[in-house]
């Protein structure tokens, strides 16, 4: 009787350890994905900024850029409480701006 209870306790402990290990692995995977997303977003923002500077004077390119820009962030599907920030004047096409 006592041995059965000891075996049950050991089994429960083993299962808890397995769950904790699995959770740690999943947390590490989530961290890696978040870091990859942050790096990708930084690269995309730099490319978008470069494009914005190149197309400033061309109305058709400007409208196309804005349409693709909206689609891009719709596809990324950011969390509702996560609002991306951009340099001041990033989407202001009415006057030339240099972003450094």
VMD Tcl script that builds the backbone (N, CA, C; Angstrom):
set m [mol new atoms 300]
animate dup $m
set s [atomselect $m all]
$s set {name element resname resid chain x y z} {
  {N N UNK 1 A 0.831 -1.199 0.000}
  {CA C UNK 1 A 0.000 0.000 0.000}
  {C C UNK 1 A 0.866 1.249 0.000}
  {N N UNK 2 A 1.831 1.285 0.888}
  {CA C UNK 2 A 2.709 2.439 0.973}
  {C C UNK 2 A 3.560 2.549 -0.295}
  {N N UNK 3 A 3.993 1.422 -0.803}
  {CA C UNK 3 A 4.807 1.419 -2.019}
  {C C UNK 3 A 4.003 1.934 -3.215}
  {N N UNK 4 A 2.737 1.568 -3.275}
  {CA C UNK 4 A 1.878 2.048 -4.362}
  {C C UNK 4 A 1.739 3.563 -4.306}
  {N N UNK 5 A 1.554 4.082 -3.109}
  {CA C UNK 5 A 1.429 5.538 -2.952}
  {C C UNK 5 A 2.737 6.218 -3.335}
  {N N UNK 6 A 3.865 5.639 -2.948}
  {CA C UNK 6 A 5.172 6.202 -3.295}
  {C C UNK 6 A 5.347 6.223 -4.816}
  {N N UNK 7 A 4.929 5.136 -5.477}
  {CA C UNK 7 A 5.030 5.065 -6.933}
  {C C UNK 7 A 4.138 6.126 -7.587}
  {N N UNK 8 A 2.946 6.309 -7.040}
  {CA C UNK 8 A 2.037 7.322 -7.570}
  {C C UNK 8 A 2.636 8.723 -7.418}
  {N N UNK 9 A 3.212 8.981 -6.264}
  {CA C UNK 9 A 3.829 10.289 -6.009}
  {C C UNK 9 A 4.999 10.509 -6.961}
  {N N UNK 10 A 5.823 9.488 -7.137}
  {CA C UNK 10 A 6.968 9.606 -8.055}
  {C C UNK 10 A 6.492 9.817 -9.489}
  {N N UNK 11 A 5.432 9.127 -9.857}
  {CA C UNK 11 A 4.879 9.287 -11.202}
  {C C UNK 11 A 4.355 10.712 -11.407}
  {N N UNK 12 A 3.671 11.229 -10.410}
  {CA C UNK 12 A 3.156 12.611 -10.492}
  {C C UNK 12 A 4.308 13.600 -10.602}
  {N N UNK 13 A 5.368 13.403 -9.813}
  {CA C UNK 13 A 6.536 14.280 -9.873}
  {C C UNK 13 A 7.187 14.228 -11.250}
  {N N UNK 14 A 7.310 13.052 -11.802}
  {CA C UNK 14 A 7.912 12.872 -13.121}
  {C C UNK 14 A 7.077 13.587 -14.188}
  {N N UNK 15 A 5.766 13.447 -14.107}
  {CA C UNK 15 A 4.883 14.105 -15.072}
  {C C UNK 15 A 4.986 15.634 -14.954}
  {N N UNK 16 A 5.059 16.128 -13.736}
  {CA C UNK 16 A 5.197 17.581 -13.534}
  {C C UNK 16 A 6.506 18.089 -14.136}
  {N N UNK 17 A 7.575 17.335 -13.926}
  {CA C UNK 17 A 8.861 17.728 -14.502}
  {C C UNK 17 A 8.805 17.736 -16.035}
  {N N UNK 18 A 8.140 16.759 -16.600}
  {CA C UNK 18 A 8.003 16.701 -18.057}
  {C C UNK 18 A 7.233 17.913 -18.576}
  {N N UNK 19 A 6.171 18.274 -17.867}
  {CA C UNK 19 A 5.371 19.436 -18.261}
  {C C UNK 19 A 6.205 20.708 -18.151}
  {N N UNK 20 A 6.967 20.847 -17.072}
  {CA C UNK 20 A 7.806 22.028 -16.901}
  {C C UNK 20 A 8.854 22.123 -17.997}
  {N N UNK 21 A 9.487 20.989 -18.346}
  {CA C UNK 21 A 10.481 20.983 -19.421}
  {C C UNK 21 A 9.833 21.390 -20.738}
  {N N UNK 22 A 8.660 20.848 -20.997}
  {CA C UNK 22 A 7.951 21.168 -22.231}
  {C C UNK 22 A 7.602 22.663 -22.269}
  {N N UNK 23 A 7.158 23.205 -21.148}
  {CA C UNK 23 A 6.825 24.628 -21.077}
  {C C UNK 23 A 8.059 25.494 -21.308}
  {N N UNK 24 A 9.190 25.110 -20.733}
  {CA C UNK 24 A 10.432 25.866 -20.936}
  {C C UNK 24 A 10.826 25.876 -22.407}
  {N N UNK 25 A 10.722 24.716 -23.036}
  {CA C UNK 25 A 11.054 24.617 -24.468}
  {C C UNK 25 A 10.120 25.508 -25.281}
  {N N UNK 26 A 8.830 25.474 -24.969}
  {CA C UNK 26 A 7.864 26.295 -25.694}
  {C C UNK 26 A 8.132 27.783 -25.472}
  {N N UNK 27 A 8.494 28.164 -24.264}
  {CA C UNK 27 A 8.804 29.559 -23.965}
  {C C UNK 27 A 10.025 30.012 -24.752}
  {N N UNK 28 A 11.038 29.173 -24.827}
  {CA C UNK 28 A 12.236 29.510 -25.610}
  {C C UNK 28 A 11.898 29.664 -27.090}
  {N N UNK 29 A 11.037 28.792 -27.591}
  {CA C UNK 29 A 10.630 28.890 -28.991}
  {C C UNK 29 A 9.873 30.191 -29.246}
  {N N UNK 30 A 9.012 30.563 -28.319}
  {CA C UNK 30 A 8.255 31.813 -28.453}
  {C C UNK 30 A 9.199 33.001 -28.435}
  {N N UNK 31 A 10.187 32.981 -27.547}
  {CA C UNK 31 A 11.163 34.065 -27.492}
  {C C UNK 31 A 11.910 34.202 -28.812}
  {N N UNK 32 A 12.315 33.075 -29.387}
  {CA C UNK 32 A 13.025 33.095 -30.665}
  {C C UNK 32 A 12.157 33.687 -31.767}
  {N N UNK 33 A 10.886 33.293 -31.791}
  {CA C UNK 33 A 9.969 33.812 -32.816}
  {C C UNK 33 A 9.790 35.319 -32.655}
  {N N UNK 34 A 9.657 35.779 -31.425}
  {CA C UNK 34 A 9.479 37.214 -31.177}
  {C C UNK 34 A 10.721 37.982 -31.613}
  {N N UNK 35 A 11.898 37.475 -31.290}
  {CA C UNK 35 A 13.129 38.149 -31.716}
  {C C UNK 35 A 13.233 38.194 -33.237}
  {N N UNK 36 A 12.893 37.087 -33.912}
  {CA C UNK 36 A 12.908 37.065 -35.373}
  {C C UNK 36 A 11.934 38.087 -35.946}
  {N N UNK 37 A 10.742 38.182 -35.337}
  {CA C UNK 37 A 9.742 39.134 -35.821}
  {C C UNK 37 A 10.230 40.573 -35.636}
  {N N UNK 38 A 10.864 40.855 -34.498}
  {CA C UNK 38 A 11.376 42.200 -34.253}
  {C C UNK 38 A 12.444 42.565 -35.284}
  {N N UNK 39 A 13.338 41.640 -35.564}
  {CA C UNK 39 A 14.388 41.903 -36.555}
  {C C UNK 39 A 13.784 42.097 -37.940}
  {N N UNK 40 A 12.811 41.268 -38.282}
  {CA C UNK 40 A 12.149 41.401 -39.587}
  {C C UNK 40 A 11.431 42.741 -39.679}
  {N N UNK 41 A 10.735 43.142 -38.623}
  {CA C UNK 41 A 10.025 44.414 -38.633}
  {C C UNK 41 A 10.991 45.583 -38.776}
  {N N UNK 42 A 12.157 45.506 -38.138}
  {CA C UNK 42 A 13.150 46.577 -38.272}
  {C C UNK 42 A 13.651 46.661 -39.713}
  {N N UNK 43 A 13.912 45.495 -40.318}
  {CA C UNK 43 A 14.369 45.489 -41.719}
  {C C UNK 43 A 13.292 46.047 -42.639}
  {N N UNK 44 A 12.039 45.631 -42.406}
  {CA C UNK 44 A 10.941 46.134 -43.231}
  {C C UNK 44 A 10.776 47.638 -43.071}
  {N N UNK 45 A 10.873 48.127 -41.855}
  {CA C UNK 45 A 10.732 49.561 -41.627}
  {C C UNK 45 A 11.834 50.333 -42.340}
  {N N UNK 46 A 13.053 49.819 -42.325}
  {CA C UNK 46 A 14.150 50.487 -43.023}
  {C C UNK 46 A 13.893 50.501 -44.528}
  {N N UNK 47 A 13.438 49.364 -45.069}
  {CA C UNK 47 A 13.140 49.304 -46.500}
  {C C UNK 47 A 12.007 50.256 -46.859}
  {N N UNK 48 A 10.971 50.295 -46.012}
  {CA C UNK 48 A 9.850 51.198 -46.277}
  {C C UNK 48 A 10.288 52.658 -46.220}
  {N N UNK 49 A 11.157 52.975 -45.280}
  {CA C UNK 49 A 11.667 54.340 -45.168}
  {C C UNK 49 A 12.473 54.713 -46.411}
  {N N UNK 50 A 13.320 53.801 -46.865}
  {CA C UNK 50 A 14.102 54.053 -48.080}
  {C C UNK 50 A 13.184 54.257 -49.284}
  {N N UNK 51 A 12.162 53.419 -49.380}
  {CA C UNK 51 A 11.206 53.559 -50.476}
  {C C UNK 51 A 10.478 54.894 -50.402}
  {N N UNK 52 A 10.096 55.288 -49.224}
  {CA C UNK 52 A 9.369 56.546 -49.037}
  {C C UNK 52 A 10.200 57.711 -49.544}
  {N N UNK 53 A 11.488 57.687 -49.270}
  {CA C UNK 53 A 12.358 58.756 -49.724}
  {C C UNK 53 A 12.487 58.756 -51.248}
  {N N UNK 54 A 12.481 57.569 -51.852}
  {CA C UNK 54 A 12.649 57.463 -53.307}
  {C C UNK 54 A 11.398 57.887 -54.069}
  {N N UNK 55 A 10.206 57.631 -53.501}
  {CA C UNK 55 A 8.972 57.867 -54.243}
  {C C UNK 55 A 8.272 59.158 -53.868}
  {N N UNK 56 A 8.916 59.999 -53.105}
  {CA C UNK 56 A 8.240 61.188 -52.587}
  {C C UNK 56 A 7.611 62.030 -53.693}
  {N N UNK 57 A 8.295 62.221 -54.800}
  {CA C UNK 57 A 7.811 63.125 -55.832}
  {C C UNK 57 A 6.859 62.510 -56.832}
  {N N UNK 58 A 6.610 61.217 -56.802}
  {CA C UNK 58 A 5.797 60.547 -57.806}
  {C C UNK 58 A 4.470 60.119 -57.193}
  {N N UNK 59 A 3.362 60.740 -57.638}
  {CA C UNK 59 A 2.056 60.494 -57.035}
  {C C UNK 59 A 1.607 59.037 -57.192}
  {N N UNK 60 A 1.795 58.438 -58.364}
  {CA C UNK 60 A 1.356 57.057 -58.599}
  {C C UNK 60 A 2.139 56.098 -57.703}
  {N N UNK 61 A 3.455 56.285 -57.656}
  {CA C UNK 61 A 4.260 55.432 -56.781}
  {C C UNK 61 A 3.874 55.629 -55.323}
  {N N UNK 62 A 3.587 56.860 -54.946}
  {CA C UNK 62 A 3.211 57.176 -53.574}
  {C C UNK 62 A 1.924 56.446 -53.200}
  {N N UNK 63 A 0.924 56.489 -54.066}
  {CA C UNK 63 A -0.354 55.825 -53.779}
  {C C UNK 63 A -0.180 54.304 -53.740}
  {N N UNK 64 A 0.612 53.787 -54.647}
  {CA C UNK 64 A 0.881 52.338 -54.659}
  {C C UNK 64 A 1.590 51.919 -53.380}
  {N N UNK 65 A 2.584 52.703 -53.005}
  {CA C UNK 65 A 3.331 52.423 -51.774}
  {C C UNK 65 A 2.393 52.406 -50.574}
  {N N UNK 66 A 1.515 53.391 -50.483}
  {CA C UNK 66 A 0.623 53.467 -49.341}
  {C C UNK 66 A -0.326 52.262 -49.316}
  {N N UNK 67 A -0.814 51.829 -50.483}
  {CA C UNK 67 A -1.713 50.669 -50.546}
  {C C UNK 67 A -0.989 49.402 -50.069}
  {N N UNK 68 A 0.229 49.195 -50.557}
  {CA C UNK 68 A 0.998 48.020 -50.125}
  {C C UNK 68 A 1.366 48.102 -48.643}
  {N N UNK 69 A 1.648 49.299 -48.186}
  {CA C UNK 69 A 1.983 49.519 -46.782}
  {C C UNK 69 A 0.817 49.092 -45.894}
  {N N UNK 70 A -0.398 49.489 -46.248}
  {CA C UNK 70 A -1.572 49.111 -45.466}
  {C C UNK 70 A -1.772 47.596 -45.486}
  {N N UNK 71 A -1.587 46.982 -46.666}
  {CA C UNK 71 A -1.743 45.539 -46.763}
  {C C UNK 71 A -0.709 44.807 -45.914}
  {N N UNK 72 A 0.515 45.302 -45.922}
  {CA C UNK 72 A 1.586 44.668 -45.158}
  {C C UNK 72 A 1.232 44.589 -43.682}
  {N N UNK 73 A 0.796 45.705 -43.103}
  {CA C UNK 73 A 0.501 45.682 -41.674}
  {C C UNK 73 A -0.810 44.975 -41.359}
  {N N UNK 74 A -1.683 44.869 -42.353}
  {CA C UNK 74 A -2.871 44.051 -42.157}
  {C C UNK 74 A -2.471 42.579 -42.097}
  {N N UNK 75 A -1.525 42.172 -42.941}
  {CA C UNK 75 A -1.076 40.779 -42.966}
  {C C UNK 75 A -0.283 40.415 -41.724}
  {N N UNK 76 A 0.495 41.345 -41.216}
  {CA C UNK 76 A 1.278 41.066 -40.020}
  {C C UNK 76 A 0.358 40.775 -38.842}
  {N N UNK 77 A -0.806 41.439 -38.826}
  {CA C UNK 77 A -1.823 41.199 -37.805}
  {C C UNK 77 A -1.255 41.392 -36.399}
  {N N UNK 78 A -0.813 42.597 -36.144}
  {CA C UNK 78 A -0.253 42.934 -34.838}
  {C C UNK 78 A -1.315 42.784 -33.754}
  {N N UNK 79 A -0.844 42.598 -32.545}
  {CA C UNK 79 A -1.747 42.539 -31.404}
  {C C UNK 79 A -2.435 43.896 -31.264}
  {N N UNK 80 A -3.703 43.923 -30.844}
  {CA C UNK 80 A -4.438 45.187 -30.768}
  {C C UNK 80 A -3.783 46.239 -29.860}
  {N N UNK 81 A -3.128 45.791 -28.804}
  {CA C UNK 81 A -2.523 46.753 -27.889}
  {C C UNK 81 A -1.116 47.156 -28.317}
  {N N UNK 82 A -0.635 46.564 -29.407}
  {CA C UNK 82 A 0.722 46.847 -29.864}
  {C C UNK 82 A 0.652 47.792 -31.056}
  {N N UNK 83 A 0.951 49.049 -30.827}
  {CA C UNK 83 A 0.884 50.049 -31.886}
  {C C UNK 83 A 2.304 50.345 -32.348}
  {N N UNK 84 A 2.613 50.044 -33.618}
  {CA C UNK 84 A 3.968 50.319 -34.088}
  {C C UNK 84 A 4.240 51.817 -34.149}
  {N N UNK 85 A 5.453 52.206 -33.834}
  {CA C UNK 85 A 5.819 53.613 -33.883}
  {C C UNK 85 A 6.798 53.828 -35.023}
  {N N UNK 86 A 6.692 54.996 -35.634}
  {CA C UNK 86 A 7.527 55.329 -36.773}
  {C C UNK 86 A 8.096 56.720 -36.570}
  {N N UNK 87 A 9.173 57.017 -37.273}
  {CA C UNK 87 A 9.737 58.355 -37.164}
  {C C UNK 87 A 8.702 59.407 -37.568}
  {N N UNK 88 A 8.777 60.553 -36.940}
  {CA C UNK 88 A 7.828 61.618 -37.232}
  {C C UNK 88 A 7.891 61.976 -38.710}
  {N N UNK 89 A 6.736 62.096 -39.344}
  {CA C UNK 89 A 6.675 62.446 -40.748}
  {C C UNK 89 A 6.847 61.272 -41.680}
  {N N UNK 90 A 6.847 60.066 -41.167}
  {CA C UNK 90 A 7.090 58.889 -42.006}
  {C C UNK 90 A 6.046 58.759 -43.110}
  {N N UNK 91 A 4.784 58.988 -42.759}
  {CA C UNK 91 A 3.724 58.860 -43.762}
  {C C UNK 91 A 3.245 60.206 -44.289}
  {N N UNK 92 A 3.929 61.267 -43.940}
  {CA C UNK 92 A 3.534 62.588 -44.401}
  {C C UNK 92 A 4.184 62.856 -45.748}
  {N N UNK 93 A 3.400 62.736 -46.823}
  {CA C UNK 93 A 3.936 62.912 -48.164}
  {C C UNK 93 A 3.756 64.335 -48.681}
  {N N UNK 94 A 3.168 65.223 -47.895}
  {CA C UNK 94 A 2.873 66.556 -48.397}
  {C C UNK 94 A 4.127 67.411 -48.553}
  {N N UNK 95 A 5.160 67.124 -47.816}
  {CA C UNK 95 A 6.401 67.881 -47.942}
  {C C UNK 95 A 7.579 66.920 -47.815}
  {N N UNK 96 A 8.685 67.242 -48.454}
  {CA C UNK 96 A 9.833 66.338 -48.364}
  {C C UNK 96 A 10.382 66.273 -46.940}
  {N N UNK 97 A 10.713 65.075 -46.531}
  {CA C UNK 97 A 11.337 64.904 -45.217}
  {C C UNK 97 A 12.489 63.934 -45.360}
  {N N UNK 98 A 13.546 64.212 -44.671}
  {CA C UNK 98 A 14.677 63.296 -44.628}
  {C C UNK 98 A 14.667 62.584 -43.294}
  {N N UNK 99 A 14.682 61.282 -43.360}
  {CA C UNK 99 A 14.705 60.490 -42.128}
  {C C UNK 99 A 16.098 59.917 -41.965}
  {N N UNK 100 A 16.718 60.242 -40.865}
  {CA C UNK 100 A 18.074 59.744 -40.630}
  {C C UNK 100 A 18.052 58.654 -39.599}
}
mol reanalyze $m
mol bondsrecalc $m
mol representation Tube
mol addrep $m
